[in-house]
């Protein structure tokens, strides 16, 4: 547990639970600094499906080009300084709210 793993796109995650019934990860950082990022609700790495339950401290720190970030409902915790130094913080809606057009 607590090992850092990467998905097929190169995004980094930290394993927070390796229980076979409920494996979970924390989103650490994107592979590259894109303008739009969608964090998945689940990610499969090495044949194991993990639920993304949190976003790490400093995950998007100084990511000045970020204009849109979609956060799934599975994320229950967002770390410290996650958006420090970002120019745009978006509208603060969850993915579910965005899909519904709220």
N, C-alpha and C positions, 0 to 999 in steps of 0.2 A: 504494500500500500504506500501511497505518497510518491509513487514513481511518476515521472513525466513521460507521456506518450504522445504520438502525433497521428493525426488522421491522414487519409490519402491526399489531402490538399496541403498538408504541412502545418495545420493549425495545432497548437499545443494544448494539452490537457493534463491535469494532475489527478491521479486516481485517489478518490477520497473514501471509497468503499469497494472492496473486492469480494463482497459476499455474493455467492452464486445466484441468490434470488433477487438481489437489488444492487448490482454494480453501479457506481456513480462516479462522476468526474467533475472537476472544476475547470472552466474555460480559462486558460492561462494567457494566450495571446494569439493573434492571427498570424498566418504564414507571411503575409505581406500587408502593407498599409494601403488598403483599398478605400474608396470613398463610401462604399456600401458593404455592410457585413451582416449576415444573418447567422446567428448562433443556433445550431440545431437543438431540438429537444432531446434527441438521442443520437449517439455516434457509435458506429461499429468499428472496432480496431482489433486486429488479430482474431477475428471471429467472435469477439465478446461485444455485446451491445450494452453501452453505458448510458445512463440518464445524466444529462447535464443539469446539475443542481445549483451551481454558483458560478460567479465570475470573480477571478482572482484580483487581489490588490494590484494596481498599476497596469491592468490588462490593456487599456487603451491610452495610457498616459502619453501626452505630447503627440497624439495621433491627429495632427492638424487638418488632414484631408478628409477625415471621417464626417460624412454628412447624414448617413442613415445607418441605424443599428436596430436590428430586430432581435428582441429578447423573448425566448419562449416562456410559456407559463410555468415550465418545470424549474426555472431559476428562482430560487427563494432568497438568495443572498448575493449582494454586489459588494465587492471589497472596497477598501479605502483607496482614495486617489485614482479610482478607475478611469475617470474622465478628466483628471487634472491636465491642463494644458491643451485640451481639445477646443477648437474654435466653435463648433456647433454641437449642442447636446441633444438635438432633435426635439420631438414633441413629448417624450416621456411616456408613450403608449406601449402597452404590451402587444405582442404579436396578435393575440386574440382580439384586442381592441382595434388594431390596425385592419385586420381582416374584416371586422364588422363595420369599419368606416366611422368609428367613434372619434 
